[in-house]
Amino acid sequence: MDLGGALRAIADCSVLDDADAVAGYVVDWTGRWRGGPAIVARPRTVEAVARVVRACAAAGVPVVPQGGNTGLVAGAVPPAGAVVLSLTGLDAIGEVADGAVVAGAGVTLAALESFAAARGLTCGLSLASGESATVGGAAATNAGGAEVLRYGTARARIAGLRAVLPDGAVLDRRRPPPKDNTGYDLVGQLVGSEGTLAVLTDVTWRLDPAPCARTVVALAFPSVPDAVGAVPALRGLPGLLALEWSDGAAVARVAAHLDAPAPLPTDGCWVFAELDAPLSDAAALAELLPDDRIAVAEAEDRARLWRFRARTTEAVNAAGVPVKLDVGVPLAGFAAALEAISGAVRDAGDAAAVAVEPVLFGHLAEGNVHVNLLPGPSVPDRRFPEELAARLEAAVLERVLAAGGTISAEHGIGRAKRAWLPRQRGAEQVALMRRIKAAWDPAGLLNPGALVDGAASGENGRLQ
């Protein structure tokens, strides 16, 4: 079967197979994970998506759904010979009804938020990659972000969806009744499934009233234990939207990257609190820290203060190809876990005679840590050899599991962490996940290798 010809014959679908044209579709956002040669299909309608999936099923060729390709765990990196199903062409946004809107899988989070803001609403999901990340990808990975504290993860935002099943049939649950007790929650099953069960084409997204005003407060604590100890008081601030943290060294890195002096000391741990109203209780902050360790910003000044947290990933990527891990640990053991992670990383680097620069930040209220490890300036191309990268990952994840945490707080499992899933969830739960996968996708053609099946990564970051 001439699959390329069959795909080109599909109306409302363009096809790329030239190596240069597909280059951006086979490597992940970090530049670390790279897939094999692939065909890229770019449908513009749901019917075209269904026809692509049917053609691939008939040919026995794997399909890897892809949105903005901003994932960090190789979840949308294709194995050799696969068809990448790019959904960015499904970018229509409907009308608001019953507090929700149907958006195509290719709509970016920034576009959805702009649509909502024009109507005095918010989509409630804020990601640094929002200009590229899509609602389909957010749904497929159950994305989190900075405002989970107020609005929840993507799962809490999704009221319905439409999806193409592995045989090309279309499942339409875009507008289920608000009270619907008629069997299995198929929508909930697909959210967070990482493209392994069906191809999401539309998402019914809940919208909330937008905050009338926003205030950002940055607090520079002398140490991580001091910052964690202040969490109960900070959670009591009225109108709390987000509670973020950055290691002081991470803030200093961002300041250098932006060529902008940090407004507070960078000797410890910064906490960023965002409120949906002007700060009304400054006295509560004064009890935590002296004035020279607190900065408050409103209106246009808010973005200038918030950037010292929001642009951390940008500053990291500008310095090299990082080993990136998204983990979570119980807040009660947060400080000890960070110390253990940092020590393990240093030891692994020392054993290989390679300097490792950790950049740590994340979402404090949930105990979420974004671990970014950069090689020192002496490392060629500022990129760890893959063997050392794997040892660094293992060093971090072992400490996270020992602390009773999670190997993935919000980025998913993808291909990069699949081998660690049994350690996290246990053999019985992973076996159940495999049975669910087999029920939805008996031929195993949807995103093979991601989440619960397929081969592990090979050499040099190439996924085999």
HUCORHU-V318260 format. One record per run of one state. SS is the DSSP state (H for helix, E for strand, L for the rest). FROM is the first residue (numbers start at 1). LEN is the number of residues. If there is no record, write none. Layout:
SS/FROM/LEN, SS/FROM/LEN
//
This chain:
L/1/2, H/3/6, L/9/4, E/13/4, L/17/2, H/19/7, L/26/1, E/27/1, L/28/6, E/34/1, L/35/4, E/39/5, L/44/2, H/46/14, L/60/3, E/63/4, L/67/16, E/83/4, L/87/6, E/93/1, L/94/3, E/97/1, L/98/2, E/100/5, L/105/3, E/108/1, H/109/9, L/118/3, E/121/2, L/123/11, E/134/1, H/135/7, L/142/6, H/148/4, L/152/2, H/154/4, E/158/8, L/166/4, E/170/4, L/174/12, H/186/5, L/191/7, E/198/9, L/207/1, E/208/2, L/210/5, E/215/7, L/222/2, H/224/6, L/230/1, H/231/5, L/236/4, E/240/8, H/248/11, L/259/10, E/269/7, L/276/6, H/282/5, L/287/4, H/291/3, E/294/5, L/299/2, H/301/10, L/311/1, H/312/6, L/318/3, E/321/1, L/322/1, E/323/6, L/329/2, H/331/21, L/352/4, E/356/8, H/364/3, L/367/1, E/368/8, L/376/4, H/380/3, E/383/1, L/384/2, H/386/17, L/403/3, E/406/1, L/407/11, H/418/8, L/426/1, H/427/14, L/441/5, E/446/1, L/447/10, E/457/1, L/458/1, H/459/3, E/462/2, L/464/1
//
